[in-house]
């Protein structure tokens, strides 16, 4: 199952079965416990990682100790691409949100793959472009969107990756604390809790520990605009 999830990563785009199998065998697996850091901001590194189970959060810490979450990643998603192409200090800290396994690929192992399989290079460039586009959207949201709008957008993003449809709505097991959810949208915990309570009072969502059930997807989408 781990290998099947691994092959969903853009890294495997365009590879035939033999090349894909060869790449899988060159990517060692690492297990990290909930709350454990895989690497810290400023650490030297040159590996790309693919989540094969669990969830990882990428975050940065300001000089005064405030934390900001850049992304929550789940199975099949990659991180560390910048260090893969340009080895150097990590730009963020990667921490396991749940018990997690990842597979890694080093800089030196990537070079012959890119030479033999140009489609891999194109897939990785597409991944980097998507990450940059997402960063631009986040900056725009912080400037132009209010906190409830950002909370609604964050819930929709989490639901698209971790949601499970049921008769009573979309169950989103994000595994985040209230503080982490606030860090993800760039607001205080109190303000985010107020927005969530308002959504619940309107019957748009039902709040549960480290999860949420989206009851009215359409209204939440309207609020996110």
N, C-alpha and C positions, 0 to 999 in steps of 0.2 A: 504493500500500500504506500509506503514511504517513497519508493521509486516512482510510482504512478503520479503522486503529487508533485514530485520533483520535476518530472517531465512536462508539467503544466507551465513551468517558468519560461519566460521569453528566451532565456538562454538556449533552449532546445529547439527554437524555431528553425525549420529548414534542415534539420539533421536527419539523416537516414538512420535506420535501426542500429547498424553497426557503430556509427559515430556516436549515437545517443548512448548506447551501452558503454562505450569506451569512456565517455564523459562522466557517466554516473559512477563508474568505478574509480574515477580520479577525484571524487568529491567526498571527503571523509565526513562522518556524521558527528555532531556534538550535541549533547543533552544539557540543557540549562534549567535549573529549578526556578519556580515562581519567585520573582523579586531579585534574581541573580542577574548581574550585568555580563553580557557577552564581551563587550568592550566599552571603554569610557571615552568621552569627548577629550580629544587631545592625544589619545594613544596612537602610536604608529601602527599602520595596518595596510595591507595590500590585498585582502581577500574580499570576495563577494560572497554573500550568504543567501540561501533560499530556505524559507520556513517550510518544513515538512509536516509539522504538527504544532498545535498551540498558537500563541499570539506573542508578538514582540512589539514593544513601543520604542520609538526613537524620540529622544528628547534632548534639550539643551538647558543649561543652567546659566542665569545671568550673574554678573559679579556680586550682586546683593543677595544671591541665593534663591531667587525666584526660578521656577521651572516652567518650561513650555514644551508641550508635546507636539512633535512635528507630524507623526503618523502612527497609526496602529496597523500592523501587518499580520496577515494570517497565512495559512497553508497555500503554497504555490507562489507567494510573493517574494520579491528579491529586495535586498538592501546592501549598501556598501559598494555600489557601482563606481562611485567617484574614486575611491581608493584603489579599485581594480585597475582603472585606466591611469590614475595619477597617484601612486603610492605616497602616503604622507599622513599627517595627523588626522584622526577621525574628526568629522564635523559635528558629531552627535554621540550620545550614549545610547546603546542598545540594551534594553532590559526585558527579561521575560515577564509577561503579564500573567501567564499560566505556565505550568510545566511544559517545556517546549523542546523540540528537536530542530536543528538546522543542518544543512549540508553546505560546505564551503568550497570555493574555487580560488586558487591563488593566481597572482599576476603572471607568474612564469608559465603556469599551466594553460592560461588563456591564449597566449600569443600564437602558438601553433594552430589552435582551434580557429582563430580569426583568419589566419592565412589560408587554411584549407576550406573553411566554410564561411564565405562572406555574408551569408544570410544571418549568421549569429551576430555579426557586427551590426547589421541593420536592425536586428531585433533589440540589441542593447542600446543603440542610439535612439530608437523609438521609446524605449523605457526611460531613458534620461530626459528626452523631450517631454514625455508625459509627466515626469516628476517636476520638471521646471514649470510646466503649465499649471500643475497643481499648486506649486508654491506661489505663482502669480495670483491664482484665484484666492488663496488664503490671505495674501497681502491686501487684495481688493476687498475681501469680506471684512477684514479688520477696519478698513477705512470707511466703507460704504454701508455695511450691514449692521443692524443692532444685534444685541446678544441673543434674544429669542430667535432671530433669523439664523444666526450662526449655530445655535443649538439644534434647530430643526434640520439644518443642512448636515450637521455632524451625525445626527440620528439616521438620516436617510443614507448617508455614505456607509455607516456601519451596517445598516440593514441590507445594503446591496451586496456586502461581502460575508456577513455573518448571520443574516436573517433566515428564518425558516417559516414558511407560510403555514398557517393552521386555520381552523374554522373561525377562531376568535380574533385573528389578526396576524401580523408578522412578528414572530418572537425573535428578538435580537439579544443574544447572549454576548455582550461586549466585554464582560469581565473587568470593567473599569470601576474604580472607586469614584465617588462624587468629585473628589479633588482632581483625579486624573481627567475626568470628563471636562471639568472646568479648564484645566491646562490645555486640553485639546482645542477648545474654542477661544482661548485667550481671554478669559474673564474670571472674576472671582467666583468661588464656590457658592456664595450666597446668591449672587445674581443668576447663576445657572440653575440653582435649585428653585429659585422663584419662577424662572421660565418653565422648568419641568412641571412644577406644581400647577401653573396656569394651563399647560397642555393637558395635564391629567384632569383638571376641573372641567375642561371643555370636552372631555372624553375623546381626545385625539390619541392619547397613549395611556397605558397602565404601567405604573412604575413597580419594578421588582428588584430585589438585591442584585446588583451588578448586571442587570438586564432591563429591558423595556419591551413592552408589547405595543406595537403600533396598531391602533384601532381604526384610525381614519387617515389613510395614506394620502389621499387627495388633499385634505386640508393642511396636512403637514408640509406637503410639497408647495402649496400656495404660500405658506408662511416662510418657507426657505428662499423664496424668490426675492 
